Every structure is written in C-alpha cells, then in structure tokens.
C-alpha cells in the first residue's frame, strides 16, 4: 500500500512539474517582451526632449511636468484596473491595456503644444495602469508560491533590458524623416504601433485560467489548480480572518513598503528622464551616440541585479541587501554632483547599479509579508503609490533646471533620500497582512 501511495505521489509531482515548466515556457517570454515594450513607451520622451523644445517650444519645466503626469494617471487607475482584471479575466484586460497604451503612445507623434503633451502623457498613464500588478496577479493564479518568486524576478528583468535597448533603438528611429514628420514623431509612432501590433498576439496567446489552456493536459491543469488552491487553504487556516482594507491602510509595515518603493522609483525615474540630457553635455554627440551611452548604466545595472540576487540567495536577510543597494545608489548620486558631465555620467552608472538592484530585491519582501487573499490589491497599492516618485522626480528636476539652469540640487536630494530610506528600515511586527509567522520575513 505504501509503495502504491508513494508511486501516486511521484506521478502527481511529475505532472505538476511538467505543468509548471510549460507555463514558464508559454507565458514568461511574452510577459518579458510586453514589459520591455511597456517601459520603452513610458520613458522614450527622455530621448526627444531637445527635439520637442526646438520644434514645439516645450521647455524644461513643461517637459518635467509632462513626464510626471503619466504617473498621476497611473496611480489613480492602478487599483481599479487590477480589480477589473480579476473580474473580466487576464486575457481580455491585458490585451485592452496594451492596445490602449499603444494607441496613446503612437498619438504622441501628433502633439502640437504643451497642452497636448500633458493630456497624452496623463492618458498614457491611465492606459498602462494595472499592467504590472495584473501580471503579478496572473502568476498567483498560474504558479505555486515556490515558483512565483523566480518568475517575477525574470519578469522584472524586462525593465532593465528595456533600459538597455531603448537608447540605441530610439537613437536609430530618430534618424528617420519623411512624409512631413520629424524623427521624434516617427520614434513615437513606430514604438507605439509596435505595441498595438503585439496586442493581437497577446489576445491569441494568453489564457485567463489554467483550465482554459489547451496546451496543458487535463491532468496538468488539475495539478496546477490543486497546488495553488492547497496553498491558499493553508494560508486561510493559518490566518482565518481575512484582513480588512481599513486595517491594511493602518499597517505601519505596508506604509513603510510604500515609502521605500516611492523613493526607489524617485531615483530611477530621475535618472531615466534626465540621463540623456546629462550625456548630451559631454560633447557634440549624435542621437544614436547619446542612445549608446545611455545603455551603459543599465547594462551595469543588469550585472548588479544578477550579482545581488545571487548574494541574497546565498546569504539571506533580503532587507539588508536592499539597504546595501540603496547606499550604493546614494553614493553614486552624491558623486554625480562633484564633477563635470563626464564624471556625473560615470557616477550615475555607479548609482544605477544600486537603485535598479534595490528595485528587484524589494518585491519579495512585501510578497512574503502579505496574505495571498489581499496580496494583489496591496501590491497594486504599493506599486501605484511608489510610482508617484515618477511624478515628483521629473517635475522637480524640470522646475530646478528652468529656474536655476542646473539639476545639481535635485541630485543632492536623491542622494539624501536614499540614505533616509536606508535609515528608515525596521522590523515588521505581527500585522493583519501577515501571511503566517513562519513565512513572514524577520526584518524590513
């Protein structure tokens, strides 16, 4: 009898492993590509700032405000979008998100003034809202917890890859002219329409639920659903009372997560939107050369993300590694204020290694802390609040440059905020959102 039971368990494990491997092969590459395209459409304005100023008269302050308005639309509609995804299904909603963001991104080619710029950047944020937490939620319905973290890490690599390739790609597209359109208009239009074209593939490739997936056998579908349901039943047994939204909003640990992610994003987007302008000050460089130089910090950040992930896996204490990455970011940002444009560029390369690593190291901490029943909504909340840093950073930098002719004060501020976040880390106490005493992290 024992031999028979053991054989059945081995067979069930084999079926589950097969299902997990198929899910990873089927959806992970697509999600990474979607994230790359998403990120490029979000940050490509950094490469055309000088062109829009020349052709449309959009100055530093207007550019900074327009860059930041994206994140207001994003924050306002992030949680509602994620709720709708759960109601209508991932296939329909992720396709809708990609279609609308692609159309708005392509529409940027036809702006005529500051008002058009503000409106379309806000609408781009509205269109993209829900994509990131939607993918995270998708993983919770398709992968057991032990595999989910690995999948999310691979998905997050999409932003680093996008940062790496966006410079050379945008630089090449800026060389295009014709049909009465400037290079910056062609860049917006081509990159936006690529997203529109990709959404057709997303519609035919994605399935909302494991039992909809014809590329899984019935046994594999059942094994996946059972594994995920069993995990959830175990969580509910450990925490019988589902945390309420009111208690979650008072949870100091979740507030701290929002604050930390806000400052991480503040640093990332300040560098993302203003780095091409810093590079241009290094000499008489073409758009393509600026794009190539722009790739260097992000290439280093990918190496740093891999190194930090390896170290944090070997020596635990995830929070300590996040703190170390933030200190590296602070040091790099401070050094960028002490020399000329070339030295500033080298220093930001150093800082990028820190703040991109901090971003990738951050997400496993709230995931381990949260009850799965409310994880999707709280992750959306943390992401939307954190991404408001993307509004504050470019808006502040734009005003500084408009009024003082320099962004040095902003760079000092970024160095200080990284140090403040490092100092703010504390130990999480028992909270309504805690999944269980055994799975919650010891420090945050």
ChimeraX attribute file (.defattr): number of C-alpha atoms within 10 A of each C-alpha:
attribute: neighborCount
match mode: 1-to-1
recipient: residues
	/A:1	6
	/A:2	7
	/A:3	8
	/A:4	9
	/A:5	10
	/A:6	11
	/A:7	12
	/A:8	12
	/A:9	12
	/A:10	12
	/A:11	12
	/A:12	15
	/A:13	14
	/A:14	14
	/A:15	19
	/A:16	23
	/A:17	15
	/A:18	16
	/A:19	24
	/A:20	21
	/A:21	13
	/A:22	15
	/A:23	19
	/A:24	16
	/A:25	11
	/A:26	14
	/A:27	18
	/A:28	17
	/A:29	14
	/A:30	18
	/A:31	20
	/A:32	20
	/A:33	17
	/A:34	22
	/A:35	23
	/A:36	24
	/A:37	22
	/A:38	24
	/A:39	19
	/A:40	24
	/A:41	25
	/A:42	19
	/A:43	17
	/A:44	23
	/A:45	25
	/A:46	20
	/A:47	27
	/A:48	21
	/A:49	20
	/A:50	20
	/A:51	17
	/A:52	21
	/A:53	15
	/A:54	11
	/A:55	12
	/A:56	14
	/A:57	15
	/A:58	21
	/A:59	18
	/A:60	22
	/A:61	19
	/A:62	21
	/A:63	27
	/A:64	28
	/A:65	23
	/A:66	26
	/A:67	28
	/A:68	28
	/A:69	27
	/A:70	28
	/A:71	30
	/A:72	23
	/A:73	23
	/A:74	27
	/A:75	25
	/A:76	16
	/A:77	19
	/A:78	28
	/A:79	24
	/A:80	14
	/A:81	24
	/A:82	26
	/A:83	15
	/A:84	14
	/A:85	24
	/A:86	15
	/A:87	10
	/A:88	11
	/A:89	15
	/A:90	23
	/A:91	18
	/A:92	15
	/A:93	22
	/A:94	25
	/A:95	20
	/A:96	19
	/A:97	20
	/A:98	24
	/A:99	24
	/A:100	20
	/A:101	25
	/A:102	29
	/A:103	18
	/A:104	25
	/A:105	30
	/A:106	24
	/A:107	19
	/A:108	23
	/A:109	20
	/A:110	14
	/A:111	16
	/A:112	14
	/A:113	14
	/A:114	17
	/A:115	13
	/A:116	15
	/A:117	24
	/A:118	20
	/A:119	16
	/A:120	20
	/A:121	27
	/A:122	21
	/A:123	21
	/A:124	26
	/A:125	24
	/A:126	24
	/A:127	26
	/A:128	29
	/A:129	27
	/A:130	28
	/A:131	26
	/A:132	22
	/A:133	25
	/A:134	28
	/A:135	19
	/A:136	20
	/A:137	21
	/A:138	21
	/A:139	21
	/A:140	17
	/A:141	17
	/A:142	23
	/A:143	23
	/A:144	21
	/A:145	18
	/A:146	8
	/A:147	15
	/A:148	17
	/A:149	18
	/A:150	11
	/A:151	16
	/A:152	19
	/A:153	17
	/A:154	14
	/A:155	22
	/A:156	18
	/A:157	19
	/A:158	21
	/A:159	22
	/A:160	25
	/A:161	21
	/A:162	23
	/A:163	25
	/A:164	25
	/A:165	19
	/A:166	24
	/A:167	25
	/A:168	20
	/A:169	18
	/A:170	28
	/A:171	22
	/A:172	16
	/A:173	20
	/A:174	22
	/A:175	15
	/A:176	14
	/A:177	14
	/A:178	8
	/A:179	6
	/A:180	6
	/A:181	12
	/A:182	16
	/A:183	20
	/A:184	26
	/A:185	23
	/A:186	23
	/A:187	28
	/A:188	25
	/A:189	21
	/A:190	17
	/A:191	21
	/A:192	27
	/A:193	19
	/A:194	17
	/A:195	22
	/A:196	22
	/A:197	13
	/A:198	18
	/A:199	21
	/A:200	13
	/A:201	12
	/A:202	21
	/A:203	16
	/A:204	10
	/A:205	13
	/A:206	19
	/A:207	18
	/A:208	19
	/A:209	15
	/A:210	22
	/A:211	16
	/A:212	12
	/A:213	16
	/A:214	10
	/A:215	14
	/A:216	18
	/A:217	15
	/A:218	13
	/A:219	12
	/A:220	23
	/A:221	22
	/A:222	16
	/A:223	22
	/A:224	25
	/A:225	18
	/A:226	14
	/A:227	16
	/A:228	16
	/A:229	14
	/A:230	13
	/A:231	14
	/A:232	17
	/A:233	12
	/A:234	13
	/A:235	18
	/A:236	17
	/A:237	11
	/A:238	15
	/A:239	17
	/A:240	10
	/A:241	9
	/A:242	13
	/A:243	18
	/A:244	11
	/A:245	14
	/A:246	8
	/A:247	12
	/A:248	18
	/A:249	13
	/A:250	12
	/A:251	17
	/A:252	14
	/A:253	23
	/A:254	22
	/A:255	14
	/A:256	18
	/A:257	21
	/A:258	22
	/A:259	17
	/A:260	26
	/A:261	23
	/A:262	23
	/A:263	24
	/A:264	28
	/A:265	25
	/A:266	24
	/A:267	29
	/A:268	22
	/A:269	21
	/A:270	23
	/A:271	25
	/A:272	21
	/A:273	24
	/A:274	20
	/A:275	21
	/A:276	23
	/A:277	18
	/A:278	19
	/A:279	20
	/A:280	18
	/A:281	13
	/A:282	15
	/A:283	10
	/A:284	10
	/A:285	13
	/A:286	13
	/A:287	20
	/A:288	19
	/A:289	16
	/A:290	24
	/A:291	24
	/A:292	18
	/A:293	19
	/A:294	26
	/A:295	21
	/A:296	19
	/A:297	24
	/A:298	24
	/A:299	19
	/A:300	19
	/A:301	25
	/A:302	21
	/A:303	14
	/A:304	21
	/A:305	25
	/A:306	15
	/A:307	13
	/A:308	23
	/A:309	18
	/A:310	11
	/A:311	13
	/A:312	17
	/A:313	11
	/A:314	9
	/A:315	10
	/A:316	10
	/A:317	15
	/A:318	22
	/A:319	23
	/A:320	16
	/A:321	20
	/A:322	25
	/A:323	23
	/A:324	17
	/A:325	26
	/A:326	31
	/A:327	23
	/A:328	22
	/A:329	32
	/A:330	30
	/A:331	20
	/A:332	26
	/A:333	30
	/A:334	21
	/A:335	21
	/A:336	25
	/A:337	20
	/A:338	12
	/A:339	11
	/A:340	12
	/A:341	18
	/A:342	15
	/A:343	15
	/A:344	22
	/A:345	26
	/A:346	15
	/A:347	22
	/A:348	27
	/A:349	25
	/A:350	24
	/A:351	31
	/A:352	29
	/A:353	25
	/A:354	30
	/A:355	31
	/A:356	28
	/A:357	29
	/A:358	28
	/A:359	19
	/A:360	21
	/A:361	22
	/A:362	21
	/A:363	20
	/A:364	17
	/A:365	19
	/A:366	22
	/A:367	21
	/A:368	19
	/A:369	25
	/A:370	24
	/A:371	24
	/A:372	22
	/A:373	15
	/A:374	15
	/A:375	21
	/A:376	23
	/A:377	20
	/A:378	24
	/A:379	25
	/A:380	27
	/A:381	20
	/A:382	24
	/A:383	24
	/A:384	27
	/A:385	24
	/A:386	23
	/A:387	25
	/A:388	24
	/A:389	25
	/A:390	27
	/A:391	25
	/A:392	23
	/A:393	28
	/A:394	30
	/A:395	22
	/A:396	19
	/A:397	25
	/A:398	26
	/A:399	21
	/A:400	19
	/A:401	18
	/A:402	16
	/A:403	12
	/A:404	11
	/A:405	11
	/A:406	14
	/A:407	19
	/A:408	18
	/A:409	14
	/A:410	22
	/A:411	23
	/A:412	16
	/A:413	15
	/A:414	26
	/A:415	24
	/A:416	17
	/A:417	20
	/A:418	27
	/A:419	17
	/A:420	16
	/A:421	19
	/A:422	20
	/A:423	10
	/A:424	13
	/A:425	18
	/A:426	13
	/A:427	11
	/A:428	18
	/A:429	15
	/A:430	14
	/A:431	19
	/A:432	20
	/A:433	27
	/A:434	25
	/A:435	24
	/A:436	21
	/A:437	13
	/A:438	9
	/A:439	12
	/A:440	20
	/A:441	21
	/A:442	16
	/A:443	14
	/A:444	22
